[in-house]
Amino acid sequence: MIKNLFVLLIILPVFTYGITLENAIKYAKQHNLSIKSTYEEVNQAKAGKLSSISNFIPDISLNGSYTRLNETPFIEIPAMIPGQSPMTITMGNINNWDGKLQVQQPLFTWGKIFQGYKIAEDNLKSSQIKYSAKKDSLTIQVISIYYGAIMAKEFSTLMDNTIKDVSGHVEIVRKRYNEGQASKFDLLSAEAQLADLIPQKNRANNSYSLALKGFRMLLGNIDDTVFTPEGEISFREEKLNEDSLKHLALTNNYSVKILQLTKNIVERSVKIAKTANLPTLFGLFVYDYKWPDGMNERWKGSWAANLVVSCPLFNGGKTLSDIRKANSNLRIIELAEKQLNEGITMAVHSLYSNYNLALENCKAQKVNVMKAREALDIAKIQYDEGLITNTNYMDAEVGLMKANVYLLQSKYDAIVNYYQIKYITGNISEEK
């Protein structure tokens, strides 16, 4: 479906195309710039994990050098017999070549390398969770602005219909005025009511236009002639349990998972800091291949194997400071964990209450719309029969419009709160 839309956009770029919520979410995840940026953070974390793995592997280096001297090295032996010339012995060559292969392998580091690897692994998990959270957050934003645009469109249509009805009523009042059956006050009052609806209609149209721009921007598409949400505001009512929602949120919420991984990283950092003053053991192997070999003009290879123990004796208290800093960071994480749990619990309660309130409002407003529509039908008959005034009729007309607006808003609130609940409990992917 998405590919077909792309083809249409290339062939007919001047047209507007309706898009379903499901395709809008897919399109946003593929093209939203913020999503792409967050994915690069995952790639960085993957590279960090690969780098940490390299610490387990021997470090191998190969070096080569060529040296040309200004003269051939020699030693001069003084003459042993008076009258004889000193003896000169050549000790090398003016040209010198040297190749060296070195292999270094950490053998025992008190678990520093392993802890570093686990930190990189947790960093990768954290970045992947952040990426999933970003995608689900984008899903929530798309849902919110998708239905927001539909609501703005329905409100704009509602205003058009109301203005059409009121315009028809104004014409009736004008006709009755011309026939002497209505006062000047009635006509002016009806015209004023109609004029008052025009700015509301303009605001509705402007809101719809802004909603479309925001929707297309969120999808990563800035062309104003492309996608338009299609459908109507609808949702399925679901019976929710607040305690179950709190349990799910405290277990599955993305922020909880990320903070737990951060806590793991800090705990490992404490372990690394505590081993900073302990000795470490390295193995070192060097193979040297050079020419000339002393006085002999030939290639000669030699090797050496070493065990190296490195033990820091004094670093000005840096290790102790690092341990204190790491422990302080751990305490900060523990406090943040408590605050997060309290915040999530409060957020679930708020969303749960708002969702149920929106459901109750929907039920009430549906009844109000039915009653307001029936009242308007009666008002039309009674006004034609001269039983009510123009003001009574306009009150009925505006009452129906307000009832419909409140119903739209209640439906929108129910949808947004429902998906917010799914997001905070980590279940938004099930609701696409």
C-alpha positions in Angstrom: 0.0 0.0 0.0 2.8 2.4 1.0 4.8 1.7 -2.1 1.8 2.3 -4.3 1.3 5.7 -2.6 4.9 6.6 -3.4 4.4 5.8 -7.1 1.3 7.9 -7.2 3.2 10.8 -5.5 5.8 10.7 -8.3 3.3 10.6 -11.1 0.6 13.0 -9.7 2.4 15.2 -7.1 -0.4 17.8 -7.1 -3.1 15.6 -5.6 -4.0 14.9 -2.0 -4.3 11.3 -0.9 -6.1 9.8 2.0 -4.1 7.5 4.3 -5.2 5.1 7.0 -3.9 5.2 10.5 -1.9 2.0 10.1 -0.2 3.2 7.0 0.4 6.6 8.5 2.3 5.0 11.4 4.4 2.8 9.0 5.2 5.8 6.9 6.2 7.9 9.9 8.5 5.2 11.2 10.2 4.9 7.8 10.7 8.7 7.2 10.6 10.5 10.5 14.0 12.2 11.1 14.0 11.8 14.8 13.5 8.0 14.4 16.5 7.9 12.0 18.6 9.8 14.4 17.8 7.4 17.3 18.6 4.4 15.1 22.1 5.8 14.6 22.5 5.7 18.4 21.8 2.0 18.2 24.6 1.6 15.5 27.0 3.5 17.8 26.2 1.1 20.7 26.8 -1.9 18.4 30.2 -0.4 17.5 30.9 0.1 21.2 30.1 -3.5 22.0 32.3 -4.7 19.2 35.1 -2.5 20.5 34.7 -4.1 24.0 35.0 -7.6 22.5 38.3 -6.6 21.0 39.7 -6.2 24.5 39.6 -10.0 24.9 41.6 -10.6 21.8 45.4 -10.2 21.6 46.7 -6.9 20.4 49.0 -7.7 17.4 51.3 -5.1 15.9 53.8 -5.2 13.1 56.6 -2.6 12.7 59.3 -2.2 10.1 62.1 0.3 9.8 64.9 1.2 7.5 67.9 3.2 8.7 70.8 4.6 6.5 73.8 5.8 8.4 76.2 8.6 7.3 79.0 6.1 7.6 79.6 2.4 8.3 80.0 1.8 12.1 83.5 0.7 13.1 85.9 0.5 16.0 89.5 1.5 15.9 92.1 -0.6 17.7 95.3 1.3 18.5 98.6 -0.2 17.2 100.2 -2.6 19.5 103.6 -2.1 18.0 105.2 1.2 17.6 105.2 2.4 14.0 102.2 0.3 13.0 98.9 1.9 11.9 95.7 1.4 14.1 93.4 -1.5 13.1 89.9 -0.6 11.9 87.2 -3.2 12.3 83.8 -2.7 10.6 80.8 -3.4 13.0 77.8 -3.2 10.7 76.5 -1.8 7.5 75.5 1.6 6.3 72.0 0.2 5.5 70.0 -1.3 8.3 66.6 -3.1 8.1 64.5 -4.2 11.0 61.1 -5.9 11.2 59.3 -6.5 14.5 56.1 -8.5 15.4 54.6 -7.8 18.8 51.7 -9.7 20.5 50.2 -8.5 23.8 47.5 -10.3 25.7 45.9 -9.3 29.0 45.8 -12.5 31.1 44.3 -11.3 34.4 42.6 -8.0 35.1 40.3 -8.7 38.0 37.3 -8.8 35.6 37.8 -5.3 34.3 37.6 -6.4 30.7 34.5 -8.6 31.3 32.8 -5.8 33.2 33.6 -3.4 30.3 32.0 -5.8 27.9 28.9 -6.2 30.0 28.6 -2.4 30.2 28.8 -2.1 26.4 26.2 -4.9 26.2 23.9 -3.0 28.5 24.5 0.2 26.6 23.4 -1.6 23.4 20.2 -3.0 25.1 19.5 0.5 26.5 19.8 2.1 23.0 17.6 -0.6 21.5 14.9 0.0 24.1 15.2 3.8 23.5 14.7 3.1 19.8 11.6 1.1 20.5 10.4 3.7 22.9 11.0 6.4 20.3 9.0 4.4 17.7 6.1 3.9 20.1 6.2 7.5 21.2 6.0 8.4 17.5 3.0 6.1 17.2 1.3 7.9 20.0 2.0 11.3 18.3 0.7 10.0 15.0 -2.5 8.7 16.6 -3.0 11.9 18.5 -2.5 14.2 15.6 -4.2 11.8 13.1 -7.5 11.9 15.1 -6.9 15.5 16.0 -7.0 16.3 12.3 -10.1 14.2 11.8 -11.8 15.9 14.7 -10.8 19.4 13.3 -12.3 18.3 9.9 -15.5 17.0 11.5 -15.8 20.2 13.5 -15.3 22.3 10.3 -18.0 20.2 8.6 -20.2 20.6 11.6 -19.8 24.4 11.4 -20.6 24.3 7.7 -23.8 22.4 8.4 -24.8 24.7 11.2 -24.2 27.8 9.1 -26.2 26.3 6.3 -29.1 25.6 8.7 -28.9 29.1 10.4 -28.7 30.7 6.9 -31.9 29.0 6.0 -33.5 30.1 9.2 -32.3 33.7 8.6 -34.0 33.6 5.2 -37.2 32.4 6.8 -37.0 35.2 9.4 -36.4 37.8 6.6 -39.4 36.5 4.7 -41.6 36.7 7.8 -40.3 40.2 8.5 -41.1 41.3 4.9 -44.6 39.9 5.5 -44.9 41.7 8.8 -44.9 38.5 10.8 -41.5 39.0 12.5 -40.0 42.1 14.1 -36.9 43.9 13.1 -35.3 42.7 16.3 -35.9 39.1 15.3 -34.2 39.6 12.0 -31.2 41.4 13.4 -30.9 38.8 16.1 -30.9 36.0 13.6 -28.4 37.8 11.4 -26.1 38.5 14.4 -26.2 34.8 15.3 -25.2 33.9 11.8 -22.4 36.5 11.8 -21.1 35.1 15.1 -20.8 31.7 13.6 -18.5 32.9 10.7 -15.4 33.5 12.9 -15.9 30.1 14.5 -16.0 28.5 11.1 -12.8 30.3 10.1 -11.1 29.1 13.3 -12.2 25.6 12.6 -10.8 25.7 9.0 -7.6 27.2 10.3 -7.3 24.5 13.0 -7.8 21.8 10.4 -5.2 23.3 8.1 -2.6 23.5 11.0 -3.5 19.9 12.0 -2.7 18.7 8.5 0.6 20.5 8.4 1.6 19.0 11.7 0.5 15.6 10.6 2.5 15.8 7.4 5.5 17.1 9.2 5.4 14.3 11.8 5.3 11.8 8.9 8.5 13.3 7.5 6.6 14.8 4.6 6.6 18.6 4.2 4.7 18.7 0.9 1.3 20.3 1.7 -0.3 18.3 -1.2 0.3 14.8 0.0 -1.4 12.8 2.8 -4.7 13.5 4.5 -6.1 11.3 7.4 -9.2 9.4 6.3 -11.9 7.8 8.3 -13.8 9.1 11.4 -13.2 9.3 15.1 -14.1 5.8 16.5 -12.8 3.6 19.3 -13.6 0.5 21.1 -14.4 0.7 24.8 -12.3 -1.6 26.9 -12.7 -2.5 30.5 -9.5 -1.7 32.3 -8.2 -2.5 35.8 -6.1 0.2 37.5 -4.1 -2.2 39.7 -3.2 -4.4 36.7 -2.2 -1.3 34.7 0.1 -0.2 37.5 1.7 -3.6 37.7 2.3 -3.7 33.9 3.6 -0.1 33.8 6.1 -0.8 36.6 7.3 -3.9 34.8 7.1 -3.0 31.1 7.5 0.7 30.9 10.5 1.8 28.7 11.8 4.2 31.3 11.8 1.5 34.0 13.8 -0.8 31.7 16.3 1.9 30.7 16.8 2.9 34.3 17.4 -0.7 35.4 20.1 -1.1 32.7 21.6 2.2 33.8 21.7 0.9 37.3 23.5 -2.2 36.1 26.1 -0.1 34.3 26.8 2.0 37.4 27.1 -1.1 39.6 29.7 -2.5 37.1 31.5 0.8 37.1 31.8 0.5 40.9 33.3 -2.9 40.5 35.8 -1.6 38.0 36.7 1.4 40.2 37.4 -0.9 43.2 40.0 -3.0 41.2 41.9 0.1 39.8 44.8 -0.3 42.4 45.0 -4.1 42.0 47.9 -5.7 39.9 47.2 -6.8 36.4 49.0 -9.5 34.4 49.9 -9.3 30.7 51.7 -11.6 28.3 54.0 -10.1 25.8 55.7 -11.8 22.8 58.1 -10.1 20.5 59.7 -11.5 17.3 62.6 -9.4 15.8 63.9 -9.9 12.3 66.8 -7.7 11.1 69.7 -7.2 8.8 72.7 -7.1 9.3 73.2 -9.3 12.3 75.9 -7.5 14.0 79.1 -7.9 12.0 77.5 -10.6 9.8 75.7 -9.3 6.8 72.7 -11.7 7.0 69.1 -11.7 8.1 68.6 -12.9 11.7 65.5 -13.6 13.6 65.1 -13.7 17.4 62.1 -13.7 19.9 61.3 -13.1 23.5 58.3 -13.9 25.7 57.5 -11.9 28.8 55.0 -12.0 31.6 54.4 -8.4 32.8 52.8 -7.5 36.2 51.6 -3.9 36.5 50.6 -2.6 39.9 49.8 1.0 40.5 51.2 2.2 43.9 50.1 5.8 44.2 47.9 8.0 42.0 47.1 10.8 44.3 43.8 9.4 45.6 42.2 9.1 42.1 41.0 5.6 42.7 39.4 6.4 46.0 37.7 9.4 44.4 36.5 7.3 41.5 35.0 4.7 43.9 33.2 7.4 45.8 31.9 9.0 42.6 30.6 5.6 41.3 28.9 4.9 44.7 27.3 8.3 44.6 26.0 7.7 41.1 24.5 4.4 42.2 22.6 6.1 45.1 21.4 8.8 42.6 20.0 6.0 40.4 18.3 4.3 43.3 16.6 7.5 44.3 15.6 8.2 40.6 14.2 4.6 40.5 11.9 5.4 43.4 10.8 8.7 41.9 10.2 7.1 38.6 8.0 4.4 40.1 6.0 7.0 42.0 5.6 9.1 38.9 4.5 6.1 36.8 2.0 5.1 39.4 0.5 8.6 39.5 0.5 8.8 35.6 -1.4 5.5 35.4 -4.0 6.7 37.9 -4.4 10.0 36.0 -4.7 8.3 32.6 -7.1 5.7 33.9 -9.3 8.3 35.5 -9.3 10.5 32.4 -10.1 7.5 30.2 -13.1 6.5 32.3 -14.2 10.1 32.5 -14.0 10.4 28.7 -16.1 7.3 28.3 -18.8 8.6 30.7 -18.7 11.9 28.8 -19.2 10.1 25.5 -22.3 8.3 26.8 -23.7 11.5 28.2 -23.0 13.5 25.1 -24.6 10.9 22.8 -27.8 11.3 24.8 -27.4 15.1 24.7 -27.0 15.0 20.9 -30.2 13.0 20.6 -32.1 15.3 22.8 -30.7 18.5 21.2 -31.6 17.2 17.7 -35.1 16.3 18.9 -35.4 19.8 20.6 -34.3 21.5 17.3 -36.9 19.5 15.3 -39.6 20.6 17.8 -38.2 24.2 17.7 -38.6 24.3 13.9 -42.2 23.3 14.1 -43.1 25.6 17.0 -41.3 28.6 15.4 -43.3 28.0 12.2 -46.4 28.0 14.3 -45.4 31.1 16.1 -45.2 29.4 19.5 -41.6 30.3 20.3 -39.4 33.3 19.5 -36.4 33.5 17.2 -34.1 33.5 20.3 -35.6 30.1 21.4 -35.0 28.7 18.0 -31.4 29.9 17.8 -30.7 28.5 21.3 -31.8 25.1 20.1 -29.6 25.4 16.9 -26.6 26.4 18.9 -27.4 23.7 21.6 -27.2 20.9 19.0 -23.9 22.3 17.6 -22.3 22.4 21.1 -23.6 18.9 21.9 -21.9 17.6 18.8 -18.7 19.5 19.6 -18.6 18.1 23.1 -19.2 14.6 21.7 -16.3 14.9 19.3 -14.0 16.1 22.1 -15.0 13.3 24.4 -14.3 10.7 21.7 -11.0 12.2 21.0 -10.1 12.3 24.7 -11.1 8.7 25.1 -8.9 7.6 22.1 -5.8 9.6 23.2 -6.0 8.5 26.9 -6.5 4.8 25.8 -3.3 4.8 23.7 -1.4 6.7 26.3 -2.3 3.9 28.8 -1.0 1.4 26.3 2.2 3.3 25.8 2.9 3.8 29.5 2.3 0.0 30.1 4.6 -0.9 27.2 1.8 -2.4 25.0 1.4 0.1 22.3 2.8 -2.3 19.7 -0.2 -4.5 20.2 -2.6 -1.7 19.2 -1.4 -0.8 15.7 
